[in-house]
Amino acid sequence: MSYPQQDPVDIALYGATGFVGALTARYLAEHAPPDVRIALAGRSAAKLAEARAGLPAAARDWPTIVADAADRASLDRLARSSRVVLTTVGPYARYGLPLVEACARAGTHYADLSGEVLFVRDAIDRCHGIAAGTGARIVHSCGFDSIPSDLGVWLAHRAAAADGAGDLTEVRTVASMRGGFSGGTLDSLRGQLDTVRDDRAARRRAADPHALSPDRTAEPTPSQPADAPRPARLDDGTWTAPFVMASYNTRIVRRSNALLGHAYGRGLRYGELQGCGRGPAGAAVAAGVTGGLGALVGSLSFAPLRPLIDRVLPAPGAGPSERTRARGWFRMDVRAPSESGARYRVRVGGRGDPGYAATAVMLGESGLALALGGTALPDRAGSLTPATAMGDVLVDRLRAAGHTYAVTRE
C-alpha cells in the first residue's frame, strides 16, 4: 500500500527492515507527532509488514512502499510518494545514488547516514544543481556521522559571530564514546578501500581534506595536513588518539563552512581526536587505539586477510543487544578559539550506543525537522549538510530529544 501521488506521506523510511532502519522506525513510532504520516519502504512487502507488526501501536496503520535500489522506476515512485525520504540502505556507494537522483528530480527532501566521501562527492556532482532547481534538500550524514561535529562547530561559529569575536581559527573536537563498530560502517569502509586501491584519482579525492568543497579552487593549496597520526597530549593533560570518523566528519564541517561563504573563516583549521584519559593509563589507551585503528585499516586493505577479519567483525545489518545499546553514550567537546583571542566550547552528547541508538534519534529527528520545519528551515536547497540544511530547527529538536548542545565562552 502507498499513498497516491497527490497525497504524499510526510516521511518514508527506506531500509525499514534493516537493523538501524528498524531502530529509526521504532523511534518515529514513539516520538513523531500523531498527525505526521509515515511509511515504511523496502524491497519485500512481506518483510515490511512483519517489521510494522513489531512496532508500537502508533505504526500499525503506516503504509508500506515496495522499492528496490536496482529498480529506478520504484525509486521514482517512492520519491514522488513522499515529502521526505530517510534511507539506511548502504553501502551508499553501491546502492545510494539512484535514490538521491530520484529525490532530487522529484523535489523530495532526502537524508541518509553516509560516511562515504566518494559517494557524497559523486552525489554532489550529479545532483546538487538538480536539487537546487526543484527545492530538494539532499542531506547526507544525518547520524553520528556527522551531526554532532557539524552542529557543534556551527554553534561555535554562531557564538563567535554574535560576540563580534572574528573568525574561528584552530578548532579541535575531542570525542569520547562507549559503543561498538557498526557493521554497515565497516562494509562502507571495505568498499572505499577497494575503490581507492584500484583507482588513483579516487585515492586522491579520498585523501583531500577539501574533497567535499563546492569550489575546490577556493580552498587552501596545498591541502591542510591530515589529522594527528599518533598519540598526542593536549594542554589539559588529556591523551588523544586519531578519531576513527575524523577523516569524514572534518570534510562535512569544511563543506558547511564553504557553503556558508566561509563564514567560519577562510583560515579555519579543523581536526578531530579521540580522548583517552590522562596520565600513564591515558597514554597507554591512546597508543592502543592508534595501533588498533592502523591494524583494522591495514587488515581490511589486504584481501587475503578479509575472510578472517570478517569472522570477528559485525556483519552489515547486525548490531548489539538492546542492553548494550542502552549502556552506550557519546560526548563531543568542540574547542574553538577565534582570531580575537576569545575561546568557545561546545559540549555535544547523548545517551545510547552512538552508531545505533543515538543515530536512530538523529536520523529520526532529521526527518521530522525536514518534514515539519517549514519556513524556519534555512532557505537553501541542493546538496547540503545537517548544519546548512536544518540549523536551529534540528538543534532544538535534538535538545528536546535529550541530546546536549551547550555553548559557553571561556
Secondary structure as GFF3:
##gff-version 3
##sequence-region A 1 410
A	DSSP	beta_strand	9	14	.	.	.	ID=ss1
A	DSSP	alpha_helix	19	31	.	.	.	ID=ss2
A	DSSP	beta_strand	38	42	.	.	.	ID=ss3
A	DSSP	alpha_helix	45	53	.	.	.	ID=ss4
A	DSSP	three_ten_helix	57	59	.	.	.	ID=ss5
A	DSSP	beta_strand	64	66	.	.	.	ID=ss6
A	DSSP	alpha_helix	72	80	.	.	.	ID=ss7
A	DSSP	beta_strand	82	87	.	.	.	ID=ss8
A	DSSP	alpha_helix	92	95	.	.	.	ID=ss9
A	DSSP	alpha_helix	97	106	.	.	.	ID=ss10
A	DSSP	beta_strand	109	112	.	.	.	ID=ss11
A	DSSP	alpha_helix	117	134	.	.	.	ID=ss12
A	DSSP	beta_strand	137	139	.	.	.	ID=ss13
A	DSSP	alpha_helix	147	163	.	.	.	ID=ss14
A	DSSP	beta_strand	170	178	.	.	.	ID=ss15
A	DSSP	alpha_helix	183	198	.	.	.	ID=ss16
A	DSSP	alpha_helix	200	207	.	.	.	ID=ss17
A	DSSP	three_ten_helix	216	218	.	.	.	ID=ss18
A	DSSP	beta_strand	232	233	.	.	.	ID=ss19
A	DSSP	beta_strand	238	242	.	.	.	ID=ss20
A	DSSP	alpha_helix	246	259	.	.	.	ID=ss21
A	DSSP	beta_strand	269	278	.	.	.	ID=ss22
A	DSSP	alpha_helix	279	301	.	.	.	ID=ss23
A	DSSP	three_ten_helix	303	305	.	.	.	ID=ss24
A	DSSP	alpha_helix	306	312	.	.	.	ID=ss25
A	DSSP	alpha_helix	322	327	.	.	.	ID=ss26
A	DSSP	beta_strand	329	337	.	.	.	ID=ss27
A	DSSP	beta_strand	343	351	.	.	.	ID=ss28
A	DSSP	alpha_helix	357	372	.	.	.	ID=ss29
A	DSSP	three_ten_helix	374	376	.	.	.	ID=ss30
A	DSSP	beta_strand	382	384	.	.	.	ID=ss31
A	DSSP	alpha_helix	386	400	.	.	.	ID=ss32
A	DSSP	beta_strand	404	409	.	.	.	ID=ss33
###
